[in-house]
Each structure stands twice: as structure tokens, then as C-alpha cells.
Amino acid sequence: MKIYRYPTKDSWKDLVKRPVLEQKEISALITEIFTEVKKNGDKALIEFNHKFDKADTQSISVTREEIENAEKQVSDELKKAVQQAKENISKFHASQKQEIQKIETMKGVVCWRENRAVERVGIYIPGGTAPLFSTVLMLAVPANLAGCKEIILCSPPDKNGNINPAILYAANLCGVSEIFKTGGAQAVAAMTFGTESIPAVNKIFGPGNQFVVAAKEYAQRYGVAIDMPAGPSEVLVIADEQAVPEFCAADLLSQAEHGSDSQVVFITTDLKVFTETISAVEQQIRDLPRNELAAQALENSSFVLVNALEEALEFSNLYAPEHLILAIADFEKYISLIENAGSVFLGNYSCESAGDYASGTNHTLPTNGYAKNYSGVSLDSFVKKITFQHLSKEGLQNLGKTIELMAEAEGLFAHKNAVSIRLEKN
């Protein structure tokens, strides 16, 4: 870990830099994978399953029987937990629905906006050592609430050719239309072009490693939208003298264990909390099953001591974290100072894990500084917003002269004529 005591502001730009990944080799591989999937469809996906996941899959489609068998493998206790999380996520995202408001901008001119769901969405769910069934809830629940007609899910199979049972259970619970056994960049390619089994989608959602992230960005070249640019997971914790070092350490490690490329940042105004949090991290990491990954992540992570909370928040806004935790006493006083963050957790007991799983907010968030210009996934992510207007005869008479003058000034006389010809008929 990197330790900084009272760094000067002119050094902050270097401190907030994320590790840079080599893109040249990744780009070449992504292009190759997309070309192969476009050309050979399901056959390419089956070959990639064997190559990248050591999985033998005769078919990439998940059957109803597989889903039913998976449900039997999930404990009743976990099912109840997933159902509780789904209920909270549904409640929060349903509150984001908006009533149509018709606005009369001037007499006889009425404008409004209506939502239409993205018809077919694709969800990518990582498997492997951390099968993120919680992400199924975060994406399928708002997709259903928005009214998406089809929800396609792709996830990598294990060596036996199966998708994690909890992923299948959550997908079935949340109304996913079809599930397919394919992972990595090839899954993104399949949802981009479509194959014999997998339909092409309009928008792709979901987290993944650097290859999945690069594949999502590449998919945009073919007219497919994505949820947001994203990268490795990250958290920034700001603490004052009343923070609990053990809690802070646990939050930092909860992100560090995602992977070796995750990044955590700890900022405090209190020297005692600073030193005790570092000690707590070193102690707690020993007991983590994924401590090797967490230890690698900590190598690129920063622990910063500053003079004031205002300074800490200024640093945070420059960093623009995916997750921001304010482990401070008067957090309400500082909320207005937060400019850039994906999701914020307030007080000693609002652990980041709550947002990851079950409080109700979405955990699909902008990383790598994109919180400066992107929002996390919400109900809006699954809809298009279409504007409408209706002009009565009176409305066009009231507005017509304005349009004619502006069109003529731009040299667009056909635009002007579209108004003039109507006014002459009145």
C-alpha cells in the first residue's frame, strides 16, 4: 500500500491516477474474437468455452430442466435472502417511474415526453471465482420494471458446462427471457451480432474483466449501446476521529477482494484512525479466502492523511470514486460538497456491501473516474425518452413568425416554407 501524509495539492493529480492497462494486445484479441463469432456463431462460442473456460458445452442454451435443477441446489436460506434483496431493489427502482407531464410552452403549443423501453437488452454476468448473481437482480429487475420485451443473459460455464445455480435461480426469479452459456468478450460479441441461438440485442449491461470492458466498448462500433464505460471496482473511504478503524478496513478489503486490479483509497483527518485502520487492514486480510487478490489490489491503493474534511472531499471529487463512504459524524453537513461519485454510503453503519446486495440502490456504477460524467444504472438506463408536440392552428399562428425568422436567418428556406404554407391556409 502507498502511504501519504499531508500531500500537497499539486501532487493530487498523480495520486488519483488509476493503473493503466496495456490496450494494444487486448484490442487485437477483441477484434479477432468478434470476427470469429460473427463468422461462425454458436460454433465459435462452443470453441471459446473450451479455450478460455476449459468447458465442454454441446449446446450454449440453458434448458428449463437445468434451471429447475439449479433451484434445488440453492439453499432455502439463500433463496430468502435473494428474494428480500429483489423486493428492496424493486421498491427503489419502481419509485423512479415518472408521470407524463404535458407542458403548454405558449398558447396552442403543447410538448411532452414519454418513455419507451429498450426492446431487447443483454445482461453479462461474470462467473468464475465470484459468480455475481447479485448483478442479475441489479439489471433484470429494472429491465422488467421498464417493460423490456426480452432480457438475454450470458454467463460463462464451469468446467462441467454448467452456470452457477444461484445465477440461474436469480435469473428465473427476475424474469430473464433466455440464458446462455458463454462468457468473456465472445458473449458480448454474440449479443452484438446475434448467433443461431442468441438474439442480437439493442443494449448490453453488466460488469466484467478488462476483456469484457473492451468488448463492450468495441460493440458500440456496430450500433449497440452499453450501460457505461467501466473498469475494475473501487472504493474511497473518508473518515474522521469518530470512525471505527475495523469498519473502515473491512470496507476497503471488501473492494480489494474483487480482483488484483481493484483499487481502494482511504482518507482521514485523524492520525490515530489512520494508523489503526492500516493495522486493521493488515490483520483482517490474513483471514480472507481471497487474500492474495486483495493483497495485490492493495499494492496500487492509497492511504492519505489530510488536514480537513473539506480537503478530503476535494480530493474525492478529483478521484471520482465508484463507491464513496463517509465514515464521519456530521455527514449531512458535507453531502452538498460531493460532486463526483457513483454511489455514496453515509455513516459508520452504511457498509458498501449493503449497496452491493440488498439495500435497494443499484451496484452497476461508473468506475475509473467516469463518475464525473456518468450515472449508475437506474430505471432510465432501460428506456428511451421520446418527445412529443402538438400545435393547434392558433399555436402555429402564435409561434410561426419566430420559426420563419430563425429558419430564414439560417438560410433554410424549406424549413420556413413548412410554416408559411400552413399560415397562408389559415
Secondary structure as GFF3:
##gff-version 3
##sequence-region A 1 426
A	DSSP	beta_strand	2	5	.	.	.	ID=ss1
A	DSSP	three_ten_helix	9	11	.	.	.	ID=ss2
A	DSSP	alpha_helix	12	15	.	.	.	ID=ss3
A	DSSP	alpha_helix	23	53	.	.	.	ID=ss4
A	DSSP	alpha_helix	64	73	.	.	.	ID=ss5
A	DSSP	alpha_helix	76	94	.	.	.	ID=ss6
A	DSSP	beta_strand	103	106	.	.	.	ID=ss7
A	DSSP	beta_strand	109	117	.	.	.	ID=ss8
A	DSSP	beta_strand	120	124	.	.	.	ID=ss9
A	DSSP	alpha_helix	133	146	.	.	.	ID=ss10
A	DSSP	beta_strand	150	155	.	.	.	ID=ss11
A	DSSP	alpha_helix	165	173	.	.	.	ID=ss12
A	DSSP	beta_strand	178	181	.	.	.	ID=ss13
A	DSSP	alpha_helix	184	193	.	.	.	ID=ss14
A	DSSP	beta_strand	203	205	.	.	.	ID=ss15
A	DSSP	alpha_helix	210	219	.	.	.	ID=ss16
A	DSSP	three_ten_helix	220	222	.	.	.	ID=ss17
A	DSSP	beta_strand	225	226	.	.	.	ID=ss18
A	DSSP	beta_strand	234	239	.	.	.	ID=ss19
A	DSSP	alpha_helix	245	256	.	.	.	ID=ss20
A	DSSP	beta_strand	263	268	.	.	.	ID=ss21
A	DSSP	alpha_helix	271	284	.	.	.	ID=ss22
A	DSSP	three_ten_helix	285	287	.	.	.	ID=ss23
A	DSSP	alpha_helix	291	299	.	.	.	ID=ss24
A	DSSP	beta_strand	302	305	.	.	.	ID=ss25
A	DSSP	alpha_helix	309	319	.	.	.	ID=ss26
A	DSSP	beta_strand	323	327	.	.	.	ID=ss27
A	DSSP	alpha_helix	331	334	.	.	.	ID=ss28
A	DSSP	three_ten_helix	335	337	.	.	.	ID=ss29
A	DSSP	beta_strand	343	346	.	.	.	ID=ss30
A	DSSP	alpha_helix	352	357	.	.	.	ID=ss31
A	DSSP	three_ten_helix	370	372	.	.	.	ID=ss32
A	DSSP	three_ten_helix	379	382	.	.	.	ID=ss33
A	DSSP	beta_strand	383	391	.	.	.	ID=ss34
A	DSSP	alpha_helix	393	409	.	.	.	ID=ss35
A	DSSP	alpha_helix	413	425	.	.	.	ID=ss36
###
